[in-house]
Amino acid sequence: MSRTTSSKLEFKKTKTVQPYRIDNEAKVKHITYLLIKWIICNQQPFIVVEDPSFVKLIEELEELYRLLSRQTISNQIETIYQNQKLLLKIF
């Protein structure tokens, strides 16, 4: 008489692993701040954010971060400039 054994694989239910994503608004703002600071301090042209090699670099560093357009960068830098100018007038 042959013995046939059936084996069942049993899996225990565990927590579902959530995909990584940047949904932390503070992190997105911080990355944008650092990008703008880099552009200002290094006198980079605004169009650098549209350069394919730069876009690839940012995607590799933080694949879910979306770069701002050069127009948006320009507007944000102008706003920063105006705010700093006002602060200097106060003193």
N, C-alpha and C positions, 0 to 999 in steps of 0.2 A: 504494500500500500504506500503510495507516494504522498508525501506531505506537500501541500501547496500552501505557501504562506503569501498572504497579500500584505503589502505594506502600504500604509497610507502616510503621506506626509502631512504633518499638521503644522500649521503656521499660526503663531500667536499674533494677534492684532497689536500693532504698535502705533505710535504717533505718526501721523503723516508728515513727511518732510515737505516744508513749504519752499518753493523756489525763491532764490535770493532776488530781491528787488529793492530799488531805492524808493521807498515810500516815505522815508523820513525827510520831511520838508527842510528840517534844519541842516541835514547833510547836503542836500541839493544846494541850499543857499550858501553853505560853507565852500563847497567846490566852486560855485560861481564866483564867490568873493575872491578866492585864491586865484582863479583864472583872470579876473579883472585886475587884481593887484599885480600879477605877473605881466600882463599886457602893459600896464602903466609903468611899472618899475623898469621894465626892460625895453620900453619904447617900441613895442611890437605893433605892426599895423593891424587894424581891426580885422582885416581879411584873413589873418592867420587862422581864425576859427573855421574857415572854409577850405583850408589847405588839406588835401587828401591825406597826406602823411601825418598831419597834426590830428585830424579826425580819427585816424587809425590808432594813434597813440592813446588818445583819450578813451576810445572804445576798449582798448586792451586794459587800461588801468581801471576803468569803471564802465563796464559794457552797457549798463542801463542809464547812464547819464547822457542826456541830450544836450549837445552844445547849443548855445544861443547863436542867433544870426549876428553878422557884423553890425547890422543896424541896431539891434537890441543892445549889443555891447556898447556901441557908440552912445546910445541914449543913456545907458546906466552910468557910463563914465562922465557924461555931461552932468547928470544929476549929482554924482559924487562931487564933481568939481564945484558946482553951484553951492552945495551944502557946506563944503570946506571954506569956500569964499565967505559965506555968511558967518561961519564960526570965527573966522579971522576978523571980521568987522566988529564982532561982539567984544573982542579983546582989544 
